[in-house]
Amino acid sequence: MEGGVDEVKALLDSMLENNKVYVKEKTDEDPTYFSEMFKVHKPKILMITCVDSRVLPHEMTETGPNVILMFRNIANVINPGDISLMSVLNFAIEMLNVKHIIVLGHSCCQSVITATQLEYHGVIDNYLFTVKNVYQSHKKELDEIQDVERRFVALMEINVKEQVSTLVRLSLIHI
């Protein structure tokens, strides 16, 4: 792997340095910033979104700490068998008293696009089973969309709706 270790070391060094700058900027602005922020953990929203590194919900919504509790997974799948997701939902609802949940999808979601492909991709195929079912359930209407990009956007929108539909049927959710 050409330049691999050195490249990663340089990236980590840069990240650590940026963190020091961030801490200094925040404490210069408000010396109690971190101590006050960590006294109370009461986010207003649980956001379930994709792991895609291009999706930056805090930046996109211009929200600071203690507003959004974030849970990320591949293709924002709501699977009742996902113990991690169910634990986060339980923690958010029962312990943090979060009242609102957002399922945030995004365009150009490689995971959703992967779910439409027939070839084998490995373990991710099992995880994307739910999205594959969404695709198959809506294949006829999606195939009517000639523009491939628009078809994928439509699938991503349908996927979010289907995941929300699953979410609201969970016993943890009190509507």
C-alpha positions as protocol buffer text, in pm:
chain_id: "A"
residue {
  index: 1
  type: MET
  ca { x: 0 y: 0 z: 0 }
}
residue {
  index: 2
  type: GLU
  ca { x: 182 y: 305 z: -129 }
}
residue {
  index: 3
  type: GLY
  ca { x: 215 y: 581 z: 132 }
}
residue {
  index: 4
  type: GLY
  ca { x: -56 y: 416 z: 340 }
}
residue {
  index: 5
  type: VAL
  ca { x: 86 y: 427 z: 692 }
}
residue {
  index: 6
  type: ASP
  ca { x: 245 y: 769 z: 651 }
}
residue {
  index: 7
  type: GLU
  ca { x: -72 y: 908 z: 496 }
}
residue {
  index: 8
  type: VAL
  ca { x: -289 y: 778 z: 782 }
}
residue {
  index: 9
  type: LYS
  ca { x: -42 y: 904 z: 1043 }
}
residue {
  index: 10
  type: ALA
  ca { x: -44 y: 1250 z: 883 }
}
residue {
  index: 11
  type: LEU
  ca { x: -426 y: 1247 z: 878 }
}
residue {
  index: 12
  type: LEU
  ca { x: -447 y: 1144 z: 1245 }
}
residue {
  index: 13
  type: ASP
  ca { x: -190 y: 1407 z: 1344 }
}
residue {
  index: 14
  type: SER
  ca { x: -392 y: 1668 z: 1157 }
}
residue {
  index: 15
  type: MET
  ca { x: -715 y: 1555 z: 1325 }
}
residue {
  index: 16
  type: LEU
  ca { x: -558 y: 1573 z: 1671 }
}
residue {
  index: 17
  type: GLU
  ca { x: -417 y: 1918 z: 1599 }
}
residue {
  index: 18
  type: ASN
  ca { x: -754 y: 2036 z: 1468 }
}
residue {
  index: 19
  type: ASN
  ca { x: -916 y: 1906 z: 1788 }
}
residue {
  index: 20
  type: LYS
  ca { x: -674 y: 2112 z: 1998 }
}
residue {
  index: 21
  type: VAL
  ca { x: -759 y: 2421 z: 1791 }
}
residue {
  index: 22
  type: TYR
  ca { x: -1131 y: 2346 z: 1830 }
}
residue {
  index: 23
  type: VAL
  ca { x: -1103 y: 2312 z: 2209 }
}
residue {
  index: 24
  type: LYS
  ca { x: -901 y: 2633 z: 2234 }
}
residue {
  index: 25
  type: GLU
  ca { x: -1148 y: 2828 z: 2017 }
}
residue {
  index: 26
  type: LYS
  ca { x: -1444 y: 2705 z: 2220 }
}
residue {
  index: 27
  type: THR
  ca { x: -1285 y: 2774 z: 2560 }
}
residue {
  index: 28
  type: ASP
  ca { x: -1154 y: 3114 z: 2447 }
}
residue {
  index: 29
  type: GLU
  ca { x: -1509 y: 3200 z: 2344 }
}
residue {
  index: 30
  type: ASP
  ca { x: -1661 y: 3058 z: 2663 }
}
residue {
  index: 31
  type: PRO
  ca { x: -1440 y: 2910 z: 2937 }
}
residue {
  index: 32
  type: THR
  ca { x: -1733 y: 2702 z: 3068 }
}
residue {
  index: 33
  type: TYR
  ca { x: -1833 y: 2565 z: 2725 }
}
residue {
  index: 34
  type: PHE
  ca { x: -1736 y: 2203 z: 2787 }
}
residue {
  index: 35
  type: SER
  ca { x: -1819 y: 2184 z: 3156 }
}
residue {
  index: 36
  type: GLU
  ca { x: -2168 y: 2329 z: 3099 }
}
residue {
  index: 37
  type: MET
  ca { x: -2234 y: 2120 z: 2789 }
}
residue {
  index: 38
  type: PHE
  ca { x: -2162 y: 1795 z: 2972 }
}
residue {
  index: 39
  type: LYS
  ca { x: -2385 y: 1871 z: 3272 }
}
residue {
  index: 40
  type: VAL
  ca { x: -2706 y: 1787 z: 3089 }
}
residue {
  index: 41
  type: HIS
  ca { x: -2768 y: 1550 z: 2799 }
}
residue {
  index: 42
  type: LYS
  ca { x: -3116 y: 1633 z: 2668 }
}
residue {
  index: 43
  type: PRO
  ca { x: -3123 y: 1621 z: 2288 }
}
residue {
  index: 44
  type: LYS
  ca { x: -3454 y: 1715 z: 2133 }
}
residue {
  index: 45
  type: ILE
  ca { x: -3428 y: 1489 z: 1829 }
}
residue {
  index: 46
  type: LEU
  ca { x: -3301 y: 1142 z: 1752 }
}
residue {
  index: 47
  type: MET
  ca { x: -3179 y: 1133 z: 1394 }
}
residue {
  index: 48
  type: ILE
  ca { x: -3133 y: 801 z: 1219 }
}
residue {
  index: 49
  type: THR
  ca { x: -2921 y: 855 z: 913 }
}
residue {
  index: 50
  type: CYS
  ca { x: -2673 y: 693 z: 681 }
}
residue {
  index: 51
  type: VAL
  ca { x: -2309 y: 627 z: 767 }
}
residue {
  index: 52
  type: ASP
  ca { x: -2206 y: 808 z: 448 }
}
residue {
  index: 53
  type: SER
  ca { x: -1916 y: 1036 z: 539 }
}
residue {
  index: 54
  type: ARG
  ca { x: -2048 y: 1304 z: 301 }
}
residue {
  index: 55
  type: VAL
  ca { x: -2365 y: 1346 z: 509 }
}
residue {
  index: 56
  type: LEU
  ca { x: -2299 y: 1594 z: 793 }
}
residue {
  index: 57
  type: PRO
  ca { x: -2631 y: 1649 z: 974 }
}
residue {
  index: 58
  type: HIS
  ca { x: -2497 y: 1894 z: 1234 }
}
residue {
  index: 59
  type: GLU
  ca { x: -2348 y: 2109 z: 960 }
}
residue {
  index: 60
  type: MET
  ca { x: -2649 y: 2081 z: 731 }
}
residue {
  index: 61
  type: THR
  ca { x: -2887 y: 2186 z: 1008 }
}
residue {
  index: 62
  type: GLU
  ca { x: -2648 y: 2431 z: 1175 }
}
residue {
  index: 63
  type: THR
  ca { x: -2721 y: 2277 z: 1513 }
}
residue {
  index: 64
  type: GLY
  ca { x: -2478 y: 2262 z: 1799 }
}
residue {
  index: 65
  type: PRO
  ca { x: -2440 y: 2012 z: 2080 }
}
residue {
  index: 66
  type: ASN
  ca { x: -2738 y: 1875 z: 2272 }
}
residue {
  index: 67
  type: VAL
  ca { x: -2988 y: 1914 z: 1989 }
}
residue {
  index: 68
  type: ILE
  ca { x: -2952 y: 1598 z: 1780 }
}
residue {
  index: 69
  type: LEU
  ca { x: -2872 y: 1252 z: 1910 }
}
residue {
  index: 70
  type: MET
  ca { x: -2727 y: 1074 z: 1609 }
}
residue {
  index: 71
  type: PHE
  ca { x: -2758 y: 710 z: 1511 }
}
residue {
  index: 72
  type: ARG
  ca { x: -2595 y: 607 z: 1186 }
}
residue {
  index: 73
  type: ASN
  ca { x: -2621 y: 288 z: 991 }
}
residue {
  index: 74
  type: ILE
  ca { x: -2608 y: 177 z: 631 }
}
residue {
  index: 75
  type: ALA
  ca { x: -2902 y: 317 z: 431 }
}
residue {
  index: 76
  type: ASN
  ca { x: -3081 y: 432 z: 752 }
}
residue {
  index: 77
  type: VAL
  ca { x: -3241 y: 90 z: 785 }
}
residue {
  index: 78
  type: ILE
  ca { x: -3495 y: 35 z: 1063 }
}
residue {
  index: 79
  type: ASN
  ca { x: -3461 y: -331 z: 1149 }
}
residue {
  index: 80
  type: PRO
  ca { x: -3629 y: -452 z: 1470 }
}
residue {
  index: 81
  type: GLY
  ca { x: -3357 y: -719 z: 1494 }
}
residue {
  index: 82
  type: ASP
  ca { x: -3079 y: -460 z: 1509 }
}
residue {
  index: 83
  type: ILE
  ca { x: -2993 y: -460 z: 1880 }
}
residue {
  index: 84
  type: SER
  ca { x: -2780 y: -148 z: 1843 }
}
residue {
  index: 85
  type: LEU
  ca { x: -3063 y: 53 z: 1688 }
}
residue {
  index: 86
  type: MET
  ca { x: -3319 y: -82 z: 1935 }
}
residue {
  index: 87
  type: SER
  ca { x: -3089 y: 8 z: 2225 }
}
residue {
  index: 88
  type: VAL
  ca { x: -3041 y: 361 z: 2093 }
}
residue {
  index: 89
  type: LEU
  ca { x: -3417 y: 401 z: 2047 }
}
residue {
  index: 90
  type: ASN
  ca { x: -3479 y: 276 z: 2399 }
}
residue {
  index: 91
  type: PHE
  ca { x: -3209 y: 503 z: 2544 }
}
residue {
  index: 92
  type: ALA
  ca { x: -3335 y: 807 z: 2352 }
}
residue {
  index: 93
  type: ILE
  ca { x: -3703 y: 759 z: 2434 }
}
residue {
  index: 94
  type: GLU
  ca { x: -3693 y: 617 z: 2785 }
}
residue {
  index: 95
  type: MET
  ca { x: -3381 y: 775 z: 2935 }
}
residue {
  index: 96
  type: LEU
  ca { x: -3333 y: 1100 z: 2745 }
}
residue {
  index: 97
  type: ASN
  ca { x: -3703 y: 1165 z: 2687 }
}
residue {
  index: 98
  type: VAL
  ca { x: -3653 y: 1242 z: 2318 }
}
residue {
  index: 99
  type: LYS
  ca { x: -3990 y: 1318 z: 2162 }
}
residue {
  index: 100
  type: HIS
  ca { x: -3899 y: 1343 z: 1793 }
}
residue {
  index: 101
  type: ILE
  ca { x: -3728 y: 1102 z: 1556 }
}
residue {
  index: 102
  type: ILE
  ca { x: -3609 y: 1187 z: 1207 }
}
residue {
  index: 103
  type: VAL
  ca { x: -3509 y: 929 z: 949 }
}
residue {
  index: 104
  type: LEU
  ca { x: -3274 y: 1120 z: 722 }
}
residue {
  index: 105
  type: GLY
  ca { x: -3200 y: 975 z: 382 }
}
residue {
  index: 106
  type: HIS
  ca { x: -2985 y: 1139 z: 121 }
}
residue {
  index: 107
  type: SER
  ca { x: -2931 y: 1143 z: -253 }
}
residue {
  index: 108
  type: CYS
  ca { x: -2650 y: 940 z: -408 }
}
residue {
  index: 109
  type: CYS
  ca { x: -2672 y: 679 z: -131 }
}
residue {
  index: 110
  type: GLN
  ca { x: -2435 y: 409 z: -250 }
}
residue {
  index: 111
  type: SER
  ca { x: -2595 y: 154 z: -16 }
}
residue {
  index: 112
  type: VAL
  ca { x: -2939 y: 202 z: -168 }
}
residue {
  index: 113
  type: ILE
  ca { x: -2791 y: 183 z: -518 }
}
residue {
  index: 114
  type: THR
  ca { x: -2608 y: -138 z: -415 }
}
residue {
  index: 115
  type: ALA
  ca { x: -2939 y: -289 z: -306 }
}
residue {
  index: 116
  type: THR
  ca { x: -3062 y: -271 z: -666 }
}
residue {
  index: 117
  type: GLN
  ca { x: -2773 y: -477 z: -802 }
}
residue {
  index: 118
  type: LEU
  ca { x: -2790 y: -850 z: -849 }
}
residue {
  index: 119
  type: GLU
  ca { x: -2421 y: -931 z: -800 }
}
residue {
  index: 120
  type: TYR
  ca { x: -2283 y: -1050 z: -467 }
}
residue {
  index: 121
  type: HIS
  ca { x: -2129 y: -781 z: -243 }
}
residue {
  index: 122
  type: GLY
  ca { x: -2065 y: -981 z: 72 }
}
residue {
  index: 123
  type: VAL
  ca { x: -2213 y: -938 z: 420 }
}
residue {
  index: 124
  type: ILE
  ca { x: -2370 y: -605 z: 322 }
}
residue {
  index: 125
  type: ASP
  ca { x: -2618 y: -797 z: 106 }
}
residue {
  index: 126
  type: ASN
  ca { x: -2768 y: -945 z: 424 }
}
residue {
  index: 127
  type: TYR
  ca { x: -2788 y: -603 z: 588 }
}
residue {
  index: 128
  type: LEU
  ca { x: -2946 y: -447 z: 279 }
}
residue {
  index: 129
  type: PHE
  ca { x: -3212 y: -719 z: 262 }
}
residue {
  index: 130
  type: THR
  ca { x: -3473 y: -467 z: 382 }
}
residue {
  index: 131
  type: VAL
  ca { x: -3379 y: -214 z: 114 }
}
residue {
  index: 132
  type: LYS
  ca { x: -3373 y: -490 z: -149 }
}
residue {
  index: 133
  type: ASN
  ca { x: -3731 y: -574 z: -48 }
}
residue {
  index: 134
  type: VAL
  ca { x: -3828 y: -206 z: -77 }
}
residue {
  index: 135
  type: TYR
  ca { x: -3678 y: -200 z: -425 }
}
residue {
  index: 136
  type: GLN
  ca { x: -3854 y: -520 z: -532 }
}
residue {
  index: 137
  type: SER
  ca { x: -4188 y: -399 z: -391 }
}
residue {
  index: 138
  type: HIS
  ca { x: -4167 y: -77 z: -594 }
}
residue {
  index: 139
  type: LYS
  ca { x: -3973 y: -207 z: -894 }
}
residue {
  index: 140
  type: LYS
  ca { x: -4257 y: -163 z: -1143 }
}
residue {
  index: 141
  type: GLU
  ca { x: -4315 y: 204 z: -1061 }
}
residue {
  index: 142
  type: LEU
  ca { x: -3942 y: 271 z: -1037 }
}
residue {
  index: 143
  type: ASP
  ca { x: -3871 y: 107 z: -1374 }
}
residue {
  index: 144
  type: GLU
  ca { x: -4115 y: 351 z: -1532 }
}
residue {
  index: 145
  type: ILE
  ca { x: -3876 y: 636 z: -1446 }
}
residue {
  index: 146
  type: GLN
  ca { x: -3647 y: 659 z: -1748 }
}
residue {
  index: 147
  type: ASP
  ca { x: -3382 y: 885 z: -1596 }
}
residue {
  index: 148
  type: VAL
  ca { x: -3154 y: 659 z: -1388 }
}
residue {
  index: 149
  type: GLU
  ca { x: -3054 y: 932 z: -1141 }
}
residue {
  index: 150
  type: ARG
  ca { x: -3418 y: 1027 z: -1084 }
}
residue {
  index: 151
  type: ARG
  ca { x: -3504 y: 657 z: -1039 }
}
residue {
  index: 152
  type: PHE
  ca { x: -3241 y: 623 z: -763 }
}
residue {
  index: 153
  type: VAL
  ca { x: -3363 y: 943 z: -595 }
}
residue {
  index: 154
  type: ALA
  ca { x: -3718 y: 804 z: -603 }
}
residue {
  index: 155
  type: LEU
  ca { x: -3596 y: 477 z: -450 }
}
residue {
  index: 156
  type: MET
  ca { x: -3411 y: 666 z: -177 }
}
residue {
  index: 157
  type: GLU
  ca { x: -3728 y: 861 z: -97 }
}
residue {
  index: 158
  type: ILE
  ca { x: -3938 y: 545 z: -93 }
}
residue {
  index: 159
  type: ASN
  ca { x: -3678 y: 377 z: 130 }
}
residue {
  index: 160
  type: VAL
  ca { x: -3706 y: 657 z: 388 }
}
residue {
  index: 161
  type: LYS
  ca { x: -4087 y: 630 z: 385 }
}
residue {
  index: 162
  type: GLU
  ca { x: -4069 y: 252 z: 428 }
}
residue {
  index: 163
  type: GLN
  ca { x: -3820 y: 284 z: 715 }
}
residue {
  index: 164
  type: VAL
  ca { x: -4045 y: 540 z: 887 }
}
residue {
  index: 165
  type: SER
  ca { x: -4338 y: 302 z: 838 }
}
residue {
  index: 166
  type: THR
  ca { x: -4138 y: 28 z: 1014 }
}
residue {
  index: 167
  type: LEU
  ca { x: -4027 y: 268 z: 1287 }
}
residue {
  index: 168
  type: VAL
  ca { x: -4377 y: 376 z: 1386 }
}
residue {
  index: 169
  type: ARG
  ca { x: -4485 y: 14 z: 1427 }
}
residue {
  index: 170
  type: LEU
  ca { x: -4216 y: -62 z: 1687 }
}
residue {
  index: 171
  type: SER
  ca { x: -4340 y: -118 z: 2041 }
}
residue {
  index: 172
  type: LEU
  ca { x: -4091 y: 141 z: 2168 }
}
residue {
  index: 173
  type: ILE
  ca { x: -4262 y: 416 z: 1972 }
}
residue {
  index: 174
  type: HIS
  ca { x: -4555 y: 590 z: 2142 }
}
residue {
  index: 175
  type: ILE
  ca { x: -4741 y: 800 z: 1889 }
}
